[in-house]
Amino acid sequence: MASIAPELRLRPPEPRDEQAMRALHEQLAPEGFHFLLFEGTWDENLSAIRREAEGTDLPAGRVRADYLVAVACGVPVGRVSIRYELNAFLHHEGGHVGYAVGPEFRGRGYATEMLRQSLERLAAAGVSKALVIHNDGNSASCAVIRACGGVFEDVRRGGDGLLKHRYWIDTDPFSTR
């Protein structure tokens, strides 16, 4: 699948990202999206992100996952969480990949490219089918998932009361082998 936002790259967050990441967190809070996954200082966030990526000392309910900053032209524009396995919660309403793009950066193909690169990482890790989920009414995310080959499975009510639309994506086309 050809990239539509080739300048976008995913990387672990760095100390220099704090201001931009906290700003994106505030922008997305009214939408109910927790852009930052952890409470605390930025150093505590970075440490927790490293532990989650390594799969060490994980809190209950967490799985090994990469939390990556989406950077375009040197600017953080969003973030993605790539989970390498599914627990009961993730299978029901979280999925393998969660992503968000800041409001001012939407409509440029970044979310599609973020999901595409996430699927490449899952394929490289041996995950053959990825579950990706969007909330009811999020037509932009629905379009992103379908653009990456998402096949609709069903709709389930999440613990937050919202309807969750669930799609499976075969990761083989994204394999870089």
Secondary structure as UniProt FT lines:
FT   TURN            6..7
FT   STRAND          8..11
FT   HELIX           15..17
FT   HELIX           18..28
FT   HELIX           29..31
FT   HELIX           42..54
FT   TURN            60..61
FT   STRAND          65..72
FT   TURN            73..74
FT   STRAND          75..83
FT   HELIX           88..89
FT   HELIX           90..94
FT   STRAND          97..101
FT   HELIX           103..105
FT   TURN            106..107
FT   HELIX           110..124
FT   TURN            125..126
FT   STRAND          129..135
FT   TURN            136..137
FT   HELIX           139..147
FT   TURN            148..149
FT   STRAND          151..157
FT   TURN            159..160
FT   STRAND          163..170
FT   HELIX           172..174
//
